Amino acid sequence: MRYRKLGKTGLSISEIGFGCGSAGGLFTRDLHEEQLRAVRRALELGINFFDTASAYGNRKSETNLGRVLEETGAKVTLATKARFGPEALPHLREATIASVEESLKLLRRTSVDLIQLHNPVALKREWITFSLTPDDVLGPGGVLEGFKALRDEGKVRYFGFTGLGEPQALRALIESGEFHTFQAYFNLLNPSAGHPVPGGFSAVDYGQLIDSAAAQGMGVLAIRVLARGALRTSAEVGESSPQTLSPGSDYPLDVERARRLMWLVDGEIKTLSEAAVRFALMKPEVSTVLVGFSDTEQVDQAVSCSGAAGLPVSAMARLWELWNSDFKRSG
């Protein structure tokens, strides 16, 4: 396992992180022995960064992860998130503090290393799902004030946010200089947070926000690197496709486009998911690639990408052609 700095925090974290959300879903189910086995294997292989959230399984992920980490006695860098509905708007500062205190109770800890806002951030609250505005986060009585109060009490160390929403609004949070980390939506199907994409690109153009965050000294956590499973070799569209988190990245369309990338599976690269993780790791500004696991075998597969070669120049050129043609809006 190789390690990278988490921005200006000074923390050194594994470049493969253990995601405990619905992608993979191991920690949102009642599978204690499998959870314990996977975490022990991850620790053995050098993973030291774990990411969960209050919304994962309606706090089931935090409960399960807290139990497993207590059993293993592991000393890890731990991140969780707080998500809010409209009812929290009159008292976001207080709701933030209450959410994190509940998280600490379930995680069986007195503090966490990183607390992150989980809501999308948009210029208006009416986005594809309920969002917070930059003023809701940064303004008086907002989320940031809650984060700072928790830090003053020694309950959190650093602050971050999930990079879903409108790029202009996300950029406002980055440029505020108040945050230490940024979760970037970044994968082979939508690379725009880390690479320029052509005009008319079909999905949200995140405008190389990874570079903007790094310029502020922020750590970058790459998320959705497997596009919610579309970039797994065996991906199939089921009756209930995963919720669209980023407009233009609809799951059935992502699966269709992923099938056009099977040529990446060649030579040393054995699976499409391996190609996806290697691609994300090629971006030096990325601190860790968060991967959701279903079992221990997937832990081994992801960790094998740490220190491995990136995609060849010829492959990157072919990807650019796809982003510039097949992945553009029609009409």
Steps between C-alpha positions, in 0.01 A plus 500: 500500500616849418400806697423860411463822699145612576556858393605746767382274784840329501330160533647217294226274369487188284440580134223239506231592752227277643158637407218381726200620301239350272750446218615150590263510792693279739452730799137586438394137550499265798812305408721536804741214435553607140551860611755391759682281247513777239628763743767268638614428145499871414710580806739217415544647151565849634167683463481760776220730376133414559207712382140467617195726540187543707289444185654163413235245590331755728805495732543123473844548338624712791366245749663205323830675436526620859448146627758349263766764564454452875540124462816529292649776715614666178648849502367652177419834347122515519260724310123531521239736357191695600198537272201728554140531385293818469393476865856586607513834316399725792775355720777352283775571755319310773393221263861455394618463858220257586568285192870466575441425866266217399763375254764492772271298723440239228865492395599446866749786488550833673616665177541449126779625277279640227138620489347570159184661371309234306234715330549615142584869479313714245418863437137423585363231729283353225752274324445132405476436873491731802817709499661765714621830363848641564342746744331213689846353548720806549258760639402587857342207682602267220669161472852640523426663836389159627819338372710764675313460828563125486868560430523734797362219717756251363234286329625550141835600355437598138212601272400391151206473262367274227552645153155440353278783384561802281867565418467876564365437849763235576771737386374760750560255785845413368601863462377587850818345637302353790514133404773239516360236264278462195332183371529512121267314263768360268498200269564374148149604391515850646861613551416872503599560864857417402529542123366751246204371301365634171207738470177309475617228740192301595545495878568773755827678424666536840758735354813337641396567858764252617770742388319793663476311829865396489600861437328586831702229677197271529515122501296335224299182550403346165148355515279304259811373321299192398195711407281320756596164352466586130876463463508153647551245224186310594275807528143446388203732520258362756135579562596773743798693368698707752386857552655759269734708714644715223279611207599343170654201680188285499574139590362327187690744277817452707471122463462536124804727479702278731458212256674715240806513727563126520807545279671638814505144634826392344838371615561583865153649544269207569165674565325822411477593868879470526537734202264745672696503827832537319359790300398685817837437664677658202386841619772606747272749674275212612579403860303175503263305278196391699374157399185331629540129563263204502754243616865438587597405145411850382728645768790301354416611146489869589819492705684335209461830315708689756844555351398345168557677170236740375325472167734529200521818293328327208206407723465856630497630141225255409301600809523865399355411160205330673441795734515728196258301285294214640464664843367831364137605497316419181348783297 
